[in-house]
C-alpha cells in the first residue's frame, strides 16, 4: 500500500473507531472494542490489554484475543512503567493512560509479517483515542456520582444514608481497595467522630463507628487550609506527598493505630485526607485508604477535591436540619412532660380526694372513741391503695425524668413499657381501655437511652388512648429479630385516613383540635438517631399499628481514642 493510501486508511479507521468509542459507557467495553478493531486492522493473530496495579509485581492481562494466548508479562509490565523493554518485530505496543498516569497497554502480534515504524505510530494513536474515551467515561461517571448525591441531598434522606452515599461515591471515583471513612467534627470538644466507614477488603460492618480522634490546635489549623493531603507508607513510616507537611494526620488516621478492638487488620499504605470546610469552619473530614503505597495519584486528589466541597455543603445542611430537629425534640420533651402532668393530675386528685374523708373520719372516730377494728382495717386498706396509686404514678414520672438525664445507650424494653404504662394505666382504665402486653422476659437490651425509649412508648400509648375516646384495646408486642428487637403498638381506635398517613410523622402535622403534631415526629427522630426504623399501618375505622425495630445494644461500651 502506498504511503498516501495507507494514511487515508489509517485516518478512516481512527475516525470510525472514535465514533464507536463515543457511544460506549463502560471502560471494559471500550477496551474490548478497541482491541478487536486493532487486531482486525493489523491482521494480527493475537491481541491483549494489560493493566498494572500498585502493589503487584507484574501487569495483569485484562483482555486477550484469542482467550488462550502466550504473552510476556515482564515485557508488558516494563513497557507500562516506561522502562523501554526490547520489543520483538512481530509485536506492537501502545500506552493506555487513565486517571492522569500510565495505566495499561494495548498489544498485538502476528506471526508471518513484521510491523514497521508507521504501524507502531498508528497503534500509539489508537491507544491515545482509547485513553481519551476512557477519560470521558470516567468524567461522565464523576458527573453521575455528583448528580446522585445532589438528588439525595434534595430528598433530605436519613443522615446515615447520606453518609454512605458519599462514601459509595468516593469508591466509584477513586477505586480504593482498603476503606473510606467519614468523620464529623464534634462542636463540643473539637474531636472528630467517625460516623460512617466502608471497608472494601472484607464483607463486614465497621466496628469502629463512634470512634473519636482528638485534634490539637495545629491539626485543626492545618485542616482549615482545605487542601487534600496525600500520604504513602514507605519502609514502615508515613511520608507526605511532595510539598505537603503533616504526617501527623496520617498517624492519627492510620487504621492500625485507631482500631479500638485490636482486630486483625489489612494494613493501609496509602491515604487521601480531605477536610470538609465551609464558611462556618471545619465540619468534618473524608479519609480514603489504599492497600499499597503509591496507589493514589494527584489525579485522585483532584477528584476528591471537586467532590469535597459538595460533601461539605451536604453535611453542613444536614447539621442545620439536625439542629432544627433537636429543637423540635426539646420542645416535644417539654410538651410531653406538660401532657403527663395534665394526664395524671386527675388520677392523683382522685386518690388524694378519696384519702381525705377517710382521714377525717378516723380523726372523728378517735375523738369519739368509736373505733371498730373491722372498719378501721377497711379504711386503712383503702388509704394504702390510694397511696400506692400515687406512688406508682410519681415513681413512673421520676423514672422517666431520671432516665432523661442519664441518656445511656442501653435500654430495657420491658422496663420502658412498665414505666410508660404505670404513668398512663389509670387514665386508660378510666377511659375503658384495656392494655395487653405480650413481651417475653428474655429480650436483649437495645441501643437507645432508657428515657428515649420510654418517651416513644408514652407518645404511642397517648396517641392510642386519644384514638379511642369510647374505650378499646391496646396491644404491645415485642420479639427478638436479627441484630435487634422488633416492637409493635396496636390499637382498635378510629384509625388514620389514607390521605393523612404519609404525613403523620411530619413535625407539627396534626388533625387533633388540641394536638401539636410532634408525638410521632419525635418517635421517628429518636429511632433515626439509633439507626432504628418505624412504619405505621392504619385503616380508617379499624385502628392503627406502629411497627418499630431497634438495634441490639453492644455487649460493652466502645473505648474512645484520644
ABEGO torsion letter per residue (X at the ends): XBAAAAAAAAAAAAAAAAAAAAABABAAAAAAAAAAAAAAAAGBABBBBBBBBBGBABBBBABBOBABBBBBAAAAAAAAAGAGBBBBAABBBBBBBBGGBBABBBBBBBAABBBBAAAAAAAAAAAAAAAAAAAAAAAAAAAAAAAAAAAAAAAGBBAAAAAAAAAAAAAAAAGBAABBBBBBBBAAAGBBBBABBBBAABBBBBAABGBBBBBBAAAAAAAAAGBBBBBBBBGGBBBBBBGBBGAAAAAAABAAAABAAGBBBBBBABBBBBBBBBAAEBAEBBBBBBABBGABBAAAAAAAAAAAAAAAAAAAAAAAAAAAAAAAAAAAAAAAAAAAAAAAAAAAAAAAAAAAAAAAAAAAAAAAGABBAAAAAAAAAAAAAAAAAAAAAAAAAAAAAAAAAAGBABBBAAAAAAAAAAAAAAAAAAAGBBBBBBBBABBBBBBBBAAAAAAAAAAAAAAAAAABAAEEBBBBBBBBBBGEBBBBBBBABAEBBAAAAAAAABBGBBABAABAGAAAAAAAAAAAAAGBBBBBBBBBGAEBBBBBBBBBBBABBBBBBX
